[in-house]
Amino acid sequence: GVPAPTCYTYPFGAYTAETENLIRSMGFVCTLSCEKRINTLTRDPECLYRLGRFNRPSGISTEKFFGNMLKDLT
């Protein structure tokens, strides 16, 4: 059969402590927020919850997307 999903992406990035507890109780081992940030992964499983992400629009390559972000930082 098809394995159950293990990562949950919060719609529009909205979450609370209650939703996080519910998602964990359903067996999800990681969650994704909509916060734009780089994640630091460690051996601690807690680091896999509320991971940041970058929403790249369709039609632009990953290289160009992050290249533009780097330009904005300098």
Backbone bond lengths (Angstrom), bond angles and torsions (degrees), N, CA, C in turn:
res aa  C-N    CA-C-N  psi(-1)  N-CA   C-N-CA  omega(-1)  CA-C   N-CA-C  phi
1 G - - - 1.422 - - 1.524 111.70 -
2 V 1.280 113.92 179.19 1.465 122.32 179.53 1.533 108.52 -84.70
3 P 1.344 117.57 129.84 1.464 119.23 178.88 1.533 111.42 -68.40
4 A 1.309 115.84 149.39 1.470 121.01 178.33 1.520 109.40 -70.60
5 P 1.330 117.98 146.99 1.464 120.13 177.60 1.533 110.09 -65.18
6 T 1.331 116.02 149.26 1.459 121.03 -179.32 1.523 112.75 -117.00
7 C 1.336 117.30 -8.35 1.460 121.32 -179.05 1.526 108.82 -123.51
8 Y 1.327 116.46 135.61 1.463 122.16 -178.72 1.523 109.26 -115.87
9 T 1.316 116.70 133.01 1.459 122.59 176.85 1.523 107.97 -105.52
10 Y 1.335 115.35 119.57 1.460 119.24 -179.49 1.521 110.45 -68.60
11 P 1.355 116.95 127.58 1.464 119.48 176.85 1.528 110.05 -60.49
12 F 1.286 116.71 125.97 1.462 123.68 -179.44 1.536 112.35 59.91
13 G 1.331 117.13 12.04 1.455 121.68 176.78 1.515 114.87 77.66
14 A 1.316 118.09 4.56 1.461 121.19 -177.05 1.526 110.86 -80.63
15 Y 1.332 115.68 127.43 1.467 120.19 176.19 1.524 109.31 -151.57
16 T 1.313 115.30 160.87 1.458 122.88 174.94 1.527 107.39 -134.23
17 A 1.319 116.97 172.35 1.467 120.33 176.22 1.530 109.75 -60.25
18 E 1.338 117.18 -36.08 1.472 120.98 -180.00 1.522 111.40 -66.66
19 T 1.339 117.24 -44.07 1.469 118.47 179.79 1.519 110.12 -67.46
20 E 1.330 117.33 -36.29 1.468 120.27 179.01 1.532 109.97 -62.67
21 N 1.323 117.67 -43.22 1.467 120.95 178.43 1.518 111.29 -63.91
22 L 1.327 117.17 -40.37 1.460 121.45 178.82 1.523 110.66 -63.93
23 I 1.321 117.04 -46.52 1.464 121.69 -179.71 1.531 110.24 -60.70
24 R 1.332 116.49 -43.39 1.473 120.25 178.07 1.521 110.84 -62.16
25 S 1.338 116.80 -42.32 1.468 120.33 -178.43 1.525 111.93 -65.59
26 M 1.323 116.42 -22.19 1.470 120.93 177.64 1.535 111.91 -82.43
27 G 1.342 117.35 -3.40 1.455 120.66 176.04 1.512 116.06 100.19
28 F 1.318 118.09 4.55 1.463 120.18 177.80 1.530 109.18 -73.44
29 V 1.326 116.67 135.82 1.469 120.94 -176.94 1.525 112.48 -105.77
30 C 1.340 117.42 -0.72 1.459 120.69 173.25 1.524 108.87 -157.14
31 T 1.337 114.62 156.74 1.463 120.57 177.43 1.523 108.84 -137.52
32 L 1.331 115.38 151.92 1.459 122.17 179.77 1.524 109.96 -117.63
33 S 1.324 115.91 129.02 1.464 121.35 175.17 1.532 107.77 -94.39
34 C 1.311 117.10 -171.44 1.466 121.48 173.90 1.521 110.84 -110.53
35 E 1.321 117.25 14.60 1.454 121.40 179.83 1.523 109.39 -75.53
36 K 1.330 116.28 131.23 1.459 121.31 179.19 1.521 108.19 -81.77
37 R 1.318 115.82 102.70 1.460 119.96 177.84 1.515 110.37 -163.37
38 I 1.311 114.51 157.40 1.461 121.36 176.70 1.520 107.79 -85.47
39 N 1.307 117.11 137.62 1.459 122.87 -178.91 1.518 110.96 -94.50
40 T 1.314 115.51 148.00 1.458 121.85 172.35 1.519 107.04 -111.69
41 L 1.331 115.59 115.23 1.456 120.37 -179.28 1.520 109.50 -96.81
42 T 1.328 114.88 134.00 1.457 121.84 179.27 1.520 108.24 -128.22
43 R 1.295 116.57 -172.69 1.475 120.48 175.94 1.529 111.79 -80.56
44 D 1.321 117.42 -5.95 1.459 122.36 178.57 1.523 108.84 -81.51
45 P 1.338 118.78 117.63 1.470 121.03 -178.97 1.529 113.41 -58.48
46 E 1.326 118.18 -22.77 1.462 121.24 179.35 1.526 112.18 -61.25
47 C 1.334 117.63 -26.04 1.464 120.00 -178.12 1.524 112.10 -68.59
48 L 1.332 117.53 -9.88 1.464 121.37 -178.40 1.527 113.44 -89.30
49 Y 1.316 116.97 0.83 1.465 120.41 179.16 1.523 110.25 -102.42
50 R 1.333 115.03 140.39 1.473 123.77 -179.03 1.524 111.86 59.03
51 L 1.322 115.84 42.92 1.460 120.77 176.74 1.525 110.30 -64.32
52 G 1.310 116.14 142.27 1.462 120.64 175.21 1.517 109.91 -78.66
53 R 1.297 116.55 163.59 1.473 120.67 177.84 1.521 109.28 -156.23
54 F 1.295 114.53 164.03 1.458 122.02 178.45 1.520 107.16 -117.69
55 N 1.309 117.03 122.36 1.461 121.56 179.19 1.523 109.47 -86.09
56 R 1.320 115.94 105.93 1.467 121.97 179.85 1.519 108.64 -92.81
57 P 1.324 117.76 123.81 1.463 119.31 178.40 1.528 111.05 -67.50
58 S 1.314 115.51 154.40 1.464 118.68 177.53 1.524 109.09 -66.43
59 G 1.312 115.56 154.72 1.458 120.21 176.85 1.517 114.17 88.52
60 I 1.317 118.30 0.72 1.470 120.94 176.51 1.535 107.28 -128.47
61 S 1.312 115.36 134.00 1.460 119.40 -177.75 1.534 110.12 -71.25
62 T 1.306 116.06 157.33 1.462 121.05 176.76 1.521 109.88 -59.20
63 E 1.336 116.52 -42.07 1.467 121.08 -179.65 1.535 110.73 -59.15
64 K 1.318 117.00 -47.33 1.466 120.44 -179.17 1.532 110.81 -67.66
65 F 1.332 116.93 -41.21 1.460 121.56 -179.52 1.529 110.80 -57.87
66 F 1.330 116.86 -52.35 1.465 119.71 -179.24 1.515 111.69 -73.68
67 G 1.326 118.19 -29.59 1.450 121.08 174.26 1.522 111.61 -60.41
68 N 1.337 115.47 -43.04 1.475 120.46 177.36 1.531 110.86 -64.19
69 M 1.326 116.98 -38.04 1.467 120.00 178.38 1.519 111.09 -64.68
70 L 1.325 116.73 -40.25 1.460 120.41 179.43 1.526 111.00 -65.79
71 K 1.348 116.74 -38.39 1.462 120.39 176.85 1.527 111.18 -59.92
72 D 1.347 115.46 -40.18 1.464 120.29 -179.13 1.531 111.89 -66.14
73 L 1.322 117.27 -25.16 1.467 120.85 -178.53 1.521 112.58 -81.65
74 T 1.343 116.91 -20.81 1.469 119.46 -176.72 1.515 112.15 -99.44
